[in-house]
Amino acid sequence: MINNRKDGNLKTLFISDLDGTLLTAKETISKYSIENLNKLIDERALMFTYATARSLNSAAKACWGLRQNLPVILYNGALIMEPATRKVLYNNHFNSGQLQYLKELFFFYDVWPLAYSFNDYVEKVSWVVGKESEGVKRYLDRRRGDARLHPITTREALAGDDIFYFTCIGAKKDLDGLYASVSKSLDIKCIYEQETYQTDYWCEIMPVSTSKGAAAIELKTILDANTMVCFGDSWNDLPMFSVADESYAVKNAVEELKKVATGIIGYSEEDAVCKFLMQRMGM
């Protein structure tokens, strides 16, 4: 049984991935998990948060009802933010050379990405109007009314913004070339996989120093935690597993993650993370 003493010798930080790990196929946390995780947070001082490829808006919607009293890791580790205040604690954005290189690749492969940036502390999701893929259209439709949405007419309209992330959504055949080129870069990397709930492929591009693992270490320091336990299901969780003191893959996880995990727990659809924590903390 773990006792998270805020003033004692042991503070364990638990970090879970969302999609395919903590969330169900409905892109929400089950009522059972919300009730019991909140009870652990309130009654057992559970230090629990999440690391996701989602934005804060998308993650908060999926986790509605969950006690989110700790900073969260977003955009695969590009940002750490406080949910209540939206204060940015960590931002790993591109430099000018990286942006110029990517601009040339996007032009060459005729790819029109979503660009995530901050300008004067205002978060924006920008895209060129009229150049949306079907996948981008679905993305925008699901986010109608989102204050971050920032339609632009040319790529150059993003000049001066601190861009920290690009997302390209489309058919695999339309993104394979871009992915191959980005993969050759020494200071830029790409997470390329099929969306959990759709047939679209997502090519998510970020500085090579961006990862859930790097952000998890930063968050552990911010919270002055002694140990860290992580949960996940996919390739983008590998960096987080590599820096965790303990790591647990759900049964529906990719085999690569299972191979490096401390252990395998139940399925995401069966509240595996919550049940593990309840047993771990003696509830």
C-alpha positions, 0 to 999 in steps of 0.5 A: 500500500502506498501512502502519498505523504505530502510532507514525508519521505515518499511521494509517488506520481501516477501518470496515465495516458488517455486514449486506449488506456484511461478512456473507453472507446466512447472517448470518456472515462467511465463513471466507475473510474471517475468515482473511484479515482476521485475518492483516491485523490480526495481520501488517499492523497493520490497524485494522479494526472495524465499525459496525452497527445490531446490539447487541454480542451480536448482532454478536459472534455474527455475527463469531465468529472475527474478531479484534475488538481495537478498539472497535465502533460499535453501534445505528447509532451510539448506542453505542461499546463495547469488545467484550472488556470491554463498556466503554461509551465513548460513549452518545448517549441520549434526554433526558426531553422526547424520551422523553415525546414518543415515549411519546405516539406509541407510545400513539397508534399502539398500537405496543409497541417494544423499548427499549434502555437502561442502568441502573447500567451494565447493558444491558437490552432491555425489552418489555411482555409480551403485546404482542409483534408477530410480528416481536418474537417472532422477535427474542426467539426468536433471543436466548433466554438473552440476559442483556440481555432484560428483560420488563416489565408496563407502559411505566412500568417503564422509569423511571430508565433511560438509554434510547438506542434503540427498535426497532419491528418489524412489518408496514409498514402498522402502522408507517407512521403512527409513522414519518411522525410521528417524521419530523416531529420536529426532535430525533428521527429514524428509520431505517425499512426492511425487514429484510435477511433477513425481510419485517418492517419495522424502525422504529428510533428514536434522537436525531437526533444519533445516526448511524454518522457521528457515532460514526465521528468519535468513534472516529477521535478515540479511536483517534487515527487520521489517516484513515478508510475506510468500507464499506457497503450501505444508507441508514444508512451515508450519514452514515458515508460523508459523514465518511470520507476514502474510502468504498466501496459493495458492488455490492449497495448501494442506489443512493443510497449508490453515488452518494456513494461513492469507489468500488464494490467487489464483492458482499458474498457474494463477500468484497468488503471482505476482498478490497479490503483484501488488495489495498489492503495488498499481501497 
